[in-house]
Amino acid sequence: MDGLYIGLMSGTSLDGIDAVLVNINDQQCELVRHHYAPLHDQLRERLLRVLDEQHLSLPELCAIDAQLGLQFADAANQLITRKDRVIAIGSHGQTLAHYPTGPFANSLQIGDANRIARQTGITTVTDFRRADVAAGGQGAPLAPAFHAQLFATHGHRYVLNLGGMANLTHLEGERVMGGFDVGPGNVLMDGWIKQQRGYDYDAGGDWARTGRVDDALLAAFMATPFVQEPPPKSTGRELFNADFLARHLDGRNLAAADVQATLTEFTAACVSQALAGLPPGDLVVCGGGAHNQLLMERLTQRTKRATYSSEHLGVNPDYLEAMAFAWFARATLNQVPLRLAGATGASENTVAGAIYFAPNLRLTVNEP
């Protein structure tokens, strides 16, 4: 089904909801319109507390799920006009827990899709990760399947998404050769500047630039078992959170700006380590981290690769992930498996996503 789709994304940075309207067919995924909606302050603070403490009561879970669903729906409604004929919404939801290994591996995203479908009148697709987990995969990152659609090229190319976490896709032509989380993206930097200075993020890396990297702290960060594990692998705030940083700072007397500089270097070092030994190829960066000039400089210096924002290839780095979930929604409706097994470790590529039909939608059934 070709036509207009909406993608909704709220990532581990918890800064807000990215909403996009895209026109999709087999050859293209064209951004038509975009909208950004900050999470309501009270809801964001509740989510940050829950994710840092890893504790949530059932009544609170139900309430947050409903609130998020309504805010996702409002973001979608702000995006469209009466003239738009939208086929479906793809909503990532808000990741609340991601435990991709063990006998009961799972990944939980919330944001009630029933409410999104009802408030918008548009069929909504969500829960994209757990089909891959059920097939033995990590359920993350999902982006490599979309990166192959957008950034296929001759030879090798690497796509780095710098959201709350940092994930890397290795492309050879149209093939996904690998894709995995390398470590934290912006999550620790954002948390530290919020705690120390009250800002949501370090614009351009300007504050980190005033500090000095502490080699001992960086070495301790890099010794984190996840960073040293081979792929497939994925992570989230379950590991990289305020407690992680507090434990590493315990007993160290460092200036706040030096901590920020070291956190920036930590992200760059994780990416550089992940790329070590891989074939030559450019590094295309998307996500909020693409605007961090210091981080981009450190990536270029550490990886020795041409490093540039996806903007240079005509794709807005801030809305690429939301575009991906619109594209995934179309794939779900068409029963097309996502090409993820090579990245996540799943036994096979799966059709991802659960469909929540819009109220009063009449389905055509072929009767015998």
N, C-alpha and C positions, 0 to 999 in steps of 0.2 A: 504494500500500500504506500504509494508515493504521496507526498504532500507535506502539510505543516504538522510539526510535533513540538512539544514543550519539554525541556529538560530542567530539572530542579536538583540543586546540589547544595548540601551543607556539610562541610568537611570537618576534620579534626581540629582545625584552628578555631572553630565556633565563632567566626566573625560575623556570619550572616548567611543568607540564602542567595545563591546565584540562580537566576531564572533566564532561560533563553527560549526564543521562538526560532525554529530552524526549518528550512525547506529541504527535504531529504528525498533522494532517489538513489538508484544503484551507483550513480557516478559522483554524487556530491552530497555534502552536508553544509548548506549555506546558512550562515547566521543572518537572520532577518531583523531581530530586535532583541535587546537584553534589558534586564532589570535587576537591581541589587536591593535586597531588603535586609537591613540589620536585624538580628534576632532581638526580640524584646529584652530589655535589660534584666528583668527579673527571671525570665526563662533562661537566659544565657548564664546568669550566676548560678542558678539551680543545676544546670547541666555541668558547668565547670566543677562545682562541688561534688556532684555525683561521680564524675569521671576521675577526679583526683582521689576521692575517698573510696571509690569502687564499692559503694554501698547505696542501696535504693530500696525503699519500701514498696510493696505492691500498689497501694493507693497512689503513691507519688508517680510510679511508673505509668499507671493508667492515665493520670492527669497530664503528664508531660507528653505522652504519646498523642493525646487528643489535642493539646495546645499546639504541638508542632504540626500536626495535620492541618489545623486551621490556618497556621501562619504560612505553610507551604501553599495552601489553596489561595490565600490572599496574594501571595507573590505571583502566582500564575495568573490570577485575575487582573492584576495591575499591568500585566504584560500584553494582554490581548485586546483586540477591539471586536465589535460586533461583526465586522466583515470577515474576520479570521475564521476559517473552518478547520479546527484542529482535530487531528485524528486521534491522538493519544498524548498523555503526559508520562514521561519517565522520571520517577522520583527516587533518588538514591536513599533518601531518609537520613537520619542522624545516627551515626554509629555509636552505640552505647556499650558494646562489648565485642571484642574480636579475639577469639581463642581458637586458632586454626589447626592445632595439633592435638593428638590424643584420641582415645576411642569415642569421645563425645564432642569432637571438634564442632565449633559453631561460630557464627557471626551474627550479631543482632543489630538491626537498624530499626529505628522507630520514626513515627510520623504518620499517623493513621491515614492510609490510602482511601479508606471508605469515605472519610470526611473530604479528602481532596476531590474525589470523584463527584460527591454530592454537591459541594460548594461551587465547583467549576462546571459541572455538567459534562465532564470529559472523562472518558475511560482512562484509568491510571494504572501504570505498571510499576511495581516496586519489588523489593526483596530479591535483588539481583545476585547476591553472593552465595546463598546457601545451596543452590543446585550444584555449583562447583565444589563446595565443601562436601556435599553428599557423595560426590564422585571422587573423593579423596584429595581434592585440591585445597589450596589455601583460601580460596574465595577472594583473593586480592593479590596484586592489584588487578583491577578490571580494565584499566586504561589501555594496556597494550593492544587489545583487540581494536580499539578505536584509533590508536596511533598508527596502526598499519593501514587503516583506511585513509588517513589524512596525509601521512608523511612518507609513504612508500617512495623509494628512490633507487637509483642504481648503486650497488655496493652497500656498505654498512652505514647506518645512522643510528644515533642514540637519542632517545627522548626522555628528558628528566622532568618529572612533575614535582614541583616544590610547593606542596600544600603544607598541612600540619606535619605530615610525614613526607619523606622523599622516596619516590619510586622511579625506577629506571626501566626503560624498554629498549631492547636491542633488536633492530630491524635489519634484515638483509633483503633488499628489494621489497616485496610485499609480504615476506615471511616474518613472523614473530619468532626470533631465535631465543628470546628469554625476556623475562620481566619480573621484577621483584622489588620489595621495599629494601632500601639500603640503610635506613636509620631515620632520625628525626629530620624534618625539613625546617619549618618555622616554629614548631610548637614550643620548644624550649626557649628560643629567643623571644617569642611573643610573651610567654609567661613571665620571663625574668624582667623585661622592660615594663610590663604591667605592674608587677610587684614593686619595682624600684622607683619608677617614674610616672606611673599612671597612664602610660600610652598603650594603645592596643598593639602596636608593632613598631619596629625600628626603621623608620622611613629611610630608604636608601642605604641602610646600614651605617647611618651617620654617627649614632652613639657608639656602636662597636668600633668605629674607626678611631675614636678617641682613646681606646684602651689598648692593652698589649696582650697577646696570647700567652697564657700560662702553659708551658710545655708539660708540666707534671699533671695538671688537671686534664689537658687534652689526652695525654697517654692513658689516664684512668678512664676517661670517656670511651676511648677506642678499645679498651680491654673488655667492654661490655660483651658478653657472649653472643648476643644477637648480631652485633656488628661483624663478628668473626665467623659466623655460621655461613655455609654455602647456601645458595638458593636451591629450591624455591623457598621463599620465606616472606612473611608479612608481619606487620606490627602495628601498634597504635598507642593510645594514651594508657593502656594497661601497663606498659613498660616506661615510656618516655613521658613523664609527668612531673609535677612539682616535687613529689617525694624522691624521685630519681635524682633530681638536681640537688635537693637538700642533703641527701646522703653523701653525694660527692663533694659538697662544699663543707661538710662537717669537719672542723679542725683546720680549715684553710682560712687564712686572713688575706682576702683578695679584694681589690677595689671592684665596685660594681661594674664599671665599664670594662675591666679586664675579663670579668666573667662573660659579659656579652660578646667581647671579641673572641673568646675561646669557644663559646657556643656556635658562633658563626663559622669558625674554623673547623669545628667538629662536623658540621653538616658537609662542608666542602671536602673534608678528609674521608668521610664515609663514601661519598660519591667517587672520589679519586680511587679509593681502594677497590670499589666495585668494578671500575673500568680497567683496572690494571690487568694487562695481558690480553685484553680484547682487541680485535682488529681495528685499524685506524678508521675514524669516522667522526663527523661533526656531532656536537652535543646541542640539541635543541631544547630550550628550557621553557616550561609553562608553569602556571600557578603563580600565587602571590610572590614567591621568592624570586621570580624573574625581574621584579622591580627593585630588588636589593642589590644596588650597584657594587657594594663591597663583596657580597657573596659571589656575584657573577665574576668579579675580578679574581677572587680566590679559586673559583672553579677553573677558570682559564689557566691560571698559574699552576695549579696542582695537576690538572689532567693533561696539560699540553695539547689540548684540542681546541679547534674553533668552537667557541661557545657563544650562543646568541639566543635571543627570545624568539618564541614561535611567531611573534608579530612580524618578523622578517620573512616568514613564509605565508603571511596573510591570515594568520589565525590568532585571534585575541587570546593572550595567555590567561586572562582572568576568567574566561568563560568556556575554555576548552572542555573541562570536566563536565559541566552542565550539558554541553552539546553532546558529550558521549552518552549521557543517560537518555537523551531524546533518541539517539541512534539505536541504543540498546532496546528501547521500547518498541521501535519499529521491527527490530530483529525478533523480539518475543512474539509480536502479533503475527509475523510471517513464519514463526516456528523455525528460525534460522539459528543454529548453534553459534555461540561466540567462540572465536579462535583463542582460547585461553589455556588449554591443557599444557602447551609448551612453556607457559610462564608459571602457572600455579601448581603444576605437578598432578593435576587431576588425571584420572584414568582415560578420560575422553572429553571432547568438547561437548558442552551441554547447552540446551535452550534455557536461558536464565530469565527469571522474573515471574512474578505472580500478577495476574490480571484482575483488576477491580472494575467492573463495567459501570458506566455512568447510569444513573437512575433512568428508567423508562427506555433503555436501549433494547431494541428488539433484535434478537439473533435469528438469522435464517438457518433453518435446519432441514437437511435433505431427508425426507421421510422415505422409508422403503416402499 
